[in-house]
Structure formats: C-alpha cells, structure tokens
Amino acid sequence: MNYLTYTEKMNYLLEMIINGRLYSLQQASEKYNCSKSTIKRMLKTLRLQGYSIKYCKKTQKYFIKNE
C-alpha cells in the first residue's frame, strides 16, 4: 500500500468513526482488505494527530471523545 492509498484509507476510517459506522477492527480490515494490525496502526496515527478515539463496549463502536 503506498502513502497516498494509506492516507485515503486513514481519512475514510476517520470519517467512519465520526459518523458512528466503525464497529470493529475486523469490519475495517475486511473492508480495506488488510490486517487488523494495519487498522490498529491507522488508529494510532490518528490519535497521534490529536483525535481522541475511544471504543465503547456498550454500543460496540468507536467514537471521538469530545473534550
């Protein structure tokens, strides 16, 4: 995966989180045809960019915590 593709997928991952459509790492890895580890790295990169991404066990989806 080249940098442009990786960045596009990461931006779409962020959009999925904002819209409340990211339920699991498995879901995202199947959608992007990559491993769950790659999705974890994307989430880590987004967190380093300043997004406070959390996972809610009750609703079973990722969200951005407003501070």
C-alpha angles and dihedrals in degrees: 000000000000126000095260093051091045091051093048091050091047091052091049090048088055090049090052090052093048091050093046096244101120109095104159145000088243091057092052094044091053092047093050095036092234138107128283087244090062090053090049090053090049090051090048091051091050090050090051088053088061105266114135098218116181137173121231114210092196097057092025097225142101122256141171113252113225111221 
